[in-house]
Amino acid sequence: MKIEDIKTFGELKKSGYVSKSIKDELRQNLIAKIRSGQSTFEGVHGFENTVIPELERAILSRHNINLLGLRGQAKTRLARKMIELLDEYIPYVTGSEINDDPFHPLSRFAKDLIAEKGDETPISWLHRNERFFEKLATPDVTVADLIGDVDPIKAANLKLSYADDRVIHFGMIPRANRCIFVINELPDLQARIQVALFNILQEGDIQIRGFKLRMPLDMQFVFTANPEDYTNRGSIVTPLKDRIGSQILTHYPQNIHIARTITAQEAKLDTAQSDLVYIPSLAKDLLEQISFEARESEFIDNKSGVSARLSITAYENLLSTAERRALKSGIDKTTLRLSDFMGIIPSITGKVELVYEGEQEGAAVVAQRLISDAIHTFFPAYFPKIERLEKQGEKTPYADILDWFFTESGFELLDDCTDEEYNTILDDIAPLEKLIEKYQPQLDNRDRNFMKEFILWGLVEYKKLSKDRISEGYQFRDIFGSYINKL
C-alpha cells in the first residue's frame, strides 16, 4: 500500500511513519543527494563552486536563508529548487488550515478533532509541489496579510465573541506551516512588518489583535534582497537580520560559456523558429559579451546590476529579427547576420539603469555602443591585433581589404536584402575570404559570411573603415573617402 493511501491517524501510526520538521526533512534529503552524487540544484549554472556549497551548508545547519544579490542572479530560482529536497508527501489533519502535523497539532481545530476522534482522525496528504509559498514584499503588505486578523464574518457565523481564538483568520505565514516560505525583495517590506516576523523566526509566537498564540510554526524561510535596495528603497532591520541564519551572496555568470548555457536554457523559442534561423557560434558569444560589457560600462549604473534576462530576451529578439527577414523573403532557412544585432536594442534599453552620462547619450546610443564594444573585445581573439600606430611602409594583414574599399568606394548592406544578395556582396570582397583562410581555416562554411561581416565591423571599431546608418541598412566605406565626401 502506498503511504498516501493511508486515511486515518491510526493507520498512520501503524505504518511506522516518523514525523520530522521541514528543516530536518531538507537536511536528510540533501545528505542523501550529496552521498549519491546527485546534483542538488539542477538547472542552476555557474554557482557550483560558490553559491551552491554555501546554500548546502545553510540547509545542513537548518538555517533560514537570505539570498543577497543583484537583479537576475537566480535568487528566486534557487529558492524554488529547494522544493526538490522535500519528501514527496507529508500527512496533515484533514480540514486543517495550517497543515497540522497529526503527531504535533498546533491549531485548536486539529487538537479538538484529534481529542474527539483519536485514531479515527482523518488524514490527508500534501505533495511537495504544494509546499511552496511566495510573497513579493511591497509597501502595501500588512500584518494581516502575512500573519492574520480577526474575522468578524466568522465570528458572526459561529456566534462567537471576539475573545474566542476561533474567530482568527490566519494569514499567509501560518497557512504555510511545514512549507518553504519565500519573501522576495525583503528590504521593500515596511520596518513595522519586518518586526512582526521576529517572534515567528525565533520564538514561534504569533500575535493577532491582542491574541498571543504559542504556535511554533515549522517553516523554512528564504528571503531575497538586492544590496542596492538597502539605500534606495529600504533596509532589513538589524534584529531581523540577526535572526536569519545564513546570508548568501549570489553573482552573475563568470564566463561566456556559463552565460550561453543559461541563455539557451531560458530562452523561449519554438522548434520552427530554431530550425529557420542558423546562428553561428560567434554570434552567441557576441550576444553574451554585450551583457559583460554592460556590467563594466561607464554609462550604466553597475550597482543596479545588468540582469541575465538581458541576454535571454536579446537572444529571442535576435532570432526574431532574422526570422522576420526570412519570412519577408519567403525562404525556409536563413543564417543570422551581424547587422541583425540592431534588432536587440529594445531588449537592452529597458534592462539597464543609466547614470547621468548615459542619460545624456540616450538609451539607444548606449545600447549600440555596447554592441560595438563587444565586437571590439572579441576581434583580437580571431584576427591579428590592429595597432593604433603602424610602421611606415609595413603591410598589415588588412591592407588588401582596405585597398579594396579605397578602389571600390565601399558598398551598402540593406537590412532586408535577400540571402542571395547578402552572400554576393560579401563574396565580391575577395580579400575577406583570404583573411579567413589564413587565420580561421577550420571555420564552418555556414559561418563564413557572418565572419566576413564581423571583420568589417571590427575594422570599423578600430577606425580602419567607416560605417554609416542609412534609412534601410548600413553603408561601409573607406575611412578617408568618407572624410573627403563630408568635406
N, C-alpha and C positions, 0 to 999 in steps of 0.2 A: 504494500500500500504506500502510495506517495504521501509524503508528510503533509502536503497541502490538502489531502483528503480528510484529515482529522478535523472533526467538527465540534468537539466538546473539550472542556478543560480536563476532564477525567482521562479521555483518550490521549491528550497531550502529555499528561503525567506518565501514563503507561508506556508511551513511545520512548521515554528516556530523554526527551528534548531538554537541553540545558539553556536557560536564558542568559544572555550576556549583553553588556552595554554596547552602544554603537561604536564607541572608541575601541573597545576590545575586539569587536567584530571586524572593524577596519584593520586593526593591528594583526589579528590572526590570519586574515585573508592575504594581507600584504606579505607576511612572513612566508606563507605557503607559495606565493608567486615568486618571491625572491629565491627561495630554495629550489624551486623547479626551473629557474632561469627564464621565466616568462617576463615579457615587457609589462611594466606596471601602468604606464600611461601611453598606450598605443595611439599613434597618430599625432603626438606632440613631438615636434622635431627641434633639435638644437639645444635642448635642455638636459641631455643625457648626463653630462658631467658637471652641471651647475645646479639648476633649479630642482630637478627631479630627486637627486640624492638628498637635498635639504628637505624636500617635501616628504620623502620617505622617512627621514629621521623624525620629522614632526609627528607623523602618524604613529610611528613606533613609540613615541613619547606621550601619545594620547593628548596632543595639544590642539587647542583651537588655533586657527591659522589666519594670518593676514598676508595676502599676496600684494606686494607693493611694486608697481611698475607703470610705465607709460602706456598710452593707448595702443591697442593692437598687439599686446605681448602675450596673448593666450591665457590670461588670468582666469577668465570665466571657463574657458575650455578645460583647464586643469581641474577646476572645482567640479565640473560636470563629469569628468573622467573618474572621479572618486566613487561614483555610483558602482563602478565595476568591481570595487573592493568590498561591496556589501554582500551579505548572504542573499540567495535568490528570493527566499520568502522568510518573513517573520510572522509569528502569531500575534493577534491582538483581540481584545474583548469585542465581540460583535456589537456595533452600535456606538462604540466609544468615539468621542470627538477628537481625542488626543492620542489615539493608537495605544491605549493602555496595554502594557505587558500583563498578561493574566497572573504571572508569578509576582509581579510588583506593581499592582494597580495604584494610580495616582489620583484619578478623578473620583468624585463622590459617586457618580453613576456606576463606574466599574466596581468600586468597593461594595456598594449596595447590592449590585447584581450577583457578585461572587458570594456575598454573605447569604443571599436568598437562595441561589441555585447550586452553589458548591460545584461539584464535579460535572454537573449538567450545564454549567455556564457555556453559552455558545461561543465558538472561536471562529474568527475569520483570518485570512492570510493576506499580507501586504507584500506586493512584489517590489523588488529593489528600484525599479523604474518609477514607482510612485513615492519614493522616499527622498525626493529632491525638491526643495523649495527655494525659490529665488526671489529676492526683492531688490529693486533698484532704489537706492536712497535718494529721495527728492525732498525739497523743503516742505512739502505738504504732508509728508508721512507723520502720523500721530501715534501716541502711545496706544490708543485704542486699536489702531491698525495692527500693530506689532504684538501687543500683549493682551488686550481685551478691554471690555467695558460692561457695564450693567445694561441688560437688555430689557427695557420696560414692557415690550410686547410679550416676551417670555414670562415676565412676572405677572402680567395680566392674565395670560392664558392658563398658567399654572396656579393662579390665585395665591401667589407668594409675596411676602414683603421684600423690600429691598435689602433687608438684613440677612436674607437667606442666600447662601452662596450658589444655589441652583439657578439664580437669575443672571449669572455671569455668562456673557458671550465671549468665548476665547478668541484671541487674535491669531495672527499667522504663526507666531513662535510656539505657543502651546500646541497648536494643531500640527506642528512639525515635530512633535515629540518622537524620538527614535529615528530621526531623519537627518539628512545633511541640509543645513540652512545657510544660504549664501546671501550676504548683503553686499551688493555692488556699490562702488563709489562711496564708501563709508564716510569720508570727510564731509559729504554733502548732507549728511544726517544732522539735524539740529542738535546742539550740545545737550539740551534737556532730554532729547530722545535717546542719545547715547548713554546718558546717566541711567536711564531706565533699564539698560542692559547689564549694569554692574552685577546686581544680585543674581540674575539668571546665569551669568557666566561663572560666578564664584560660589554663591551660597545655595542657589537653587530656589530662591524665593521669587514669587511674583506678587505685585501689588496692584490691585484694581479697585479704584473708587472706595478706598477705605478697607477693602478686604486684603488681608495679608495671608496668602496661601503658601504653605510649605509644599512646594511641588518640585522636587529635584528632577527637572526635565532631563531626559537622556538625549543629548544632541551633539552633533558635530558642527560647530560654527566655522564658516570660511568667509572672511571679509576680503574685499578687493579695494585698492585705493591707488590713486595716481599721485606721485610725490608733488606734482605741480599744484594739486588741489590744496595742499597744506597752506599755501599762501594766497592763492587766487579765490577759492570759494569757501574754505573752511579748514578744519583740522580735526584730528582724532583727539579727544580729550585724554589727558595723561592717565587718569585712573583706568580708563577703558583699555588703553594700550598696555597697561601693566597687567591686565587680566588676559591678554591674548598671548598664548604660549610661545608661538614662533612667528616671526616676521620674515618673509622670504622675498628677496629681490628678483624680479624677472628681467629679461633683456630681449633685445632684438636679435634676429639671426646674425651669426658672427661671420658667415661667408656666403658667397653666391650659391654654392651647391645646396646648402640648407634652405636658403631663401627660395630657390627654384622648386625644391621638394614641397615646401609649404604652399606655394602658388599653384602648382599642379594639382595638389590635393584639394585645395579650397575653391578653385575657380569653377564657376557653374557654366559648363559647356555641354552641348548635346553632341551626340556622335556625328550627326550630319555636318555640324559646324567644324568639328575637328577633322573630318575627312575632306572637307572642302579646301581648307587652308593648310598648307605645309609651312611649318615655322622652323627656320634654321636655328641651330643651337646657339649661335652668336646672338641672334635676336632675343632669345630667352635670357641670356646673360646680360645683355644691354638693359633689358627691362628691369631686372633686379638691381643693376648698378644705379639706376635712377633713384631708387629709394635710399641707397647708401650715400649717394651724392646729396640728397635732400637732407639727410641727418647731419651733414657736415656744412651745409650751405650757410653763408653769412646772411642770406635773405630770409631764412626760416628760423622760427623760434625753436631751438633744439630742446629746450626744457619741456615744451609741449609734446614733443615726440612726432615721429612720422610712422603711422600705423602700417602693419603688414598688409592691411586692406588696400593700401595704395597700389601695391604690386598686383594684388588679386584682381581688383576692378580694372586696372590698366591693361592687364593681360586679356580680360574679357573684351574690353574696348578695342584692343589691338586686333584680335581675331575678327571682331565685328566690322572693323574698318576694311580689312581685306575681303571679308565676306560680301559686304555691300558692293565693293568694286567688282567682284566676280559676278554677282547677281546682275549688275547693270550691263556687264559684258556678255551675259548669257553663257558662261562657261561653268563646267562642273568641278574644276580644280585650279587652284592658283597658289602661288608662293608669296609669302609675306615680303614686303618691301620696306626699306628703311624709311622711306617717305610716309609709310603708313603710321609711323610713330606719332605723327602730328594728331592722329585720332585719339591719342590717350590724354591729351591736355585736359579735357574736362574731368578725367579721373584724378588728376594731380591737383588742380586748383582748389577743389573742395576738401582736400585732405591735409593741407598744410596751413599752419598758422604763421603768417608773415610778420616779421619785425618791421619797424618803421621804414627802413631802406627798401625792404621788399614791397611794401605798400606803394612806395614811390615808383618802383619799377612796374608794378602791376602783376597780378597773379599769372596771367597767360605768358608774359615775358619771362617770369621766373621759371615757369614750367618748361618753356622752350630751352632756357639756359641749362636746366637740369639734364635734358636730353643731350644737349651739346657737351656738357661736362662728362657724361657717361661715355660718349664716343671718344672724347679726348683722353680719358683714363684708359680705355681699352686698346686704343690704336697701337701703342708701343708693344703690346703683348703679341701682336700678329705681324707687324711690319717694322722695319728699321726706324729707330727714333729720328724724328725730324728736328735737327738742331736749329736754334734761333739764328745763329750766325754760321755761314758757310764759307769755306776757304775759296779764295779766288781761283777760278778755273776748274774746280773739282766737280765732277759729275756725280750727282746724287742718284739713289735708286728711283727717284720720282721725276727725274729730268725729262724722260721721254713723254710722260703723261702731261707735264706742264708745257712741253713743246707742242704737243697735240692741241692743247687748248689755245695756245698762242696762235697757232696756224688756223684752226677751225673756228675760232671765236666762240667756242662753247656750244651748249645745247639747252633745250628745255625739256624737263621731265614732268609731264602733267599727272595730276593725281589720279585721273580716271582713264589713263591710256590703257589700251589692251595689253595683255601679257606679251603678245607678238611684237607690238610696238616697243614695249619696255625692253625686251630682250634685244631687239635690233639696235636700239640706241646705245645700249651698253656694249654690245658685241662689236660695234663700229669703232670703239676706242681700244684699238689693239694693244697699246702699252699696259692696259689694266690686266689683260689676260697674261701677259709676260710676267708682270709683277707677282701675280698669284702663283704661276707655275714655279717661280723661283723661291718664294717664301712660304707658300702654303700648298705644296704639291699634293698632299694627301686629301685635300678638300673634296667633299662630296659634290658631284656635279650639280645637284639640286641647290646647293648653297652658293654657287659661283657668282651669280648676278647680284645676290644680296651682298656678297663680299666686295664686288666691284663698286656698288653704291657706297658701301662702308668706307672704301678707300677715298672716294670723292668727298664724302662728308668729313673724313679725317683730315684731308688736305685743307678743307675749308677751316676746320678748327685750328689748324696750325698755320693759318694765314698764307697758304700757298695758292688757294683758289678762292673765288668769291661765289657766294650762293645768295640769290635774292628771291624773295617770295613774290610770285606773280599771282594774278587772280585765280588761276586754275592749277598751279603747281609751283615748280622751282626752276630757276634758271642758273646754270653753272657756267662760269666764265673765268678766263684768265684774270688774275687779280689786277694786273697792270692795265689790261684792256678795259676792265670795269672802271678803273680810276680815270682813265683818259676819257671814256664816254661821259662820265659825270662832269668832267670839266667842259 
